[in-house]
């Protein structure tokens, strides 16, 4: 049985052994806030001209809030997060609120180099500007970056941030981009994961996550 490495939610379950083929589904999110963090350095000349440059890589930050949880619901998700905070282990979180089920999954039609800001697909039916997606590459398990669509021209997508790794369509297998339920590889960046319990025994809980590629 496979170890569950996706945050338990209504589509991803986990059992007492931490496996993903049986057990309980996790609680849904009451809200999810996604922030794109792209540090920029700006200097100005004596004449007022601005010189801007990017001095760090782009990453997404995710702030998940839950409705009030019963103990049974809370004990599905909280131990999962505690273990990964203590071990510094990365995991995936699925973001159905940011998905486009109509677009589904598309095939990449031509090779794109790392750093490219566009990718060509076999079709762009139902894809919208602003859609979030991730890449599935049978030859590269380390391509775990999450992207956003900024423009659509014919069958080519303009994306942000630039491609983190090369997509090589000349190799065996089919490279795809998935829009239906975007996923993001994350860690718990802070030193605290806090919760509270009210007089009715319900848990109030939220968690902040940070995208990571390693």
HELIX and SHEET records of a PDB file:
HELIX    1   1 UNK A   71  UNK A   87  1                                  17    
HELIX    2   2 UNK A   96  UNK A   98  5                                   3    
SHEET    1   A 2 UNK A  13  UNK A  14  0                                        
SHEET    2   A 2 UNK A  24  UNK A  25 -1                                        
SHEET    1   B 5 UNK A  31  UNK A  37  0                                        
SHEET    2   B 5 UNK A  59  UNK A  65 -1                                        
SHEET    3   B 5 UNK A 203  UNK A 211 -1                                        
SHEET    4   B 5 UNK A 182  UNK A 187 -1                                        
SHEET    5   B 5 UNK A  91  UNK A  95 -1                                        
SHEET    1   C 4 UNK A  31  UNK A  37  0                                        
SHEET    2   C 4 UNK A  59  UNK A  65 -1                                        
SHEET    3   C 4 UNK A 203  UNK A 211 -1                                        
SHEET    4   C 4 UNK A 195  UNK A 197 -1                                        
SHEET    1   D 2 UNK A  40  UNK A  44  0                                        
SHEET    2   D 2 UNK A  50  UNK A  54 -1                                        
SHEET    1   E 6 UNK A 105  UNK A 107  0                                        
SHEET    2   E 6 UNK A 176  UNK A 178 -1                                        
SHEET    3   E 6 UNK A 132  UNK A 136 -1                                        
SHEET    4   E 6 UNK A 146  UNK A 153 -1                                        
SHEET    5   E 6 UNK A 156  UNK A 160 -1                                        
SHEET    6   E 6 UNK A 118  UNK A 120 -1                                        
END                                                                             
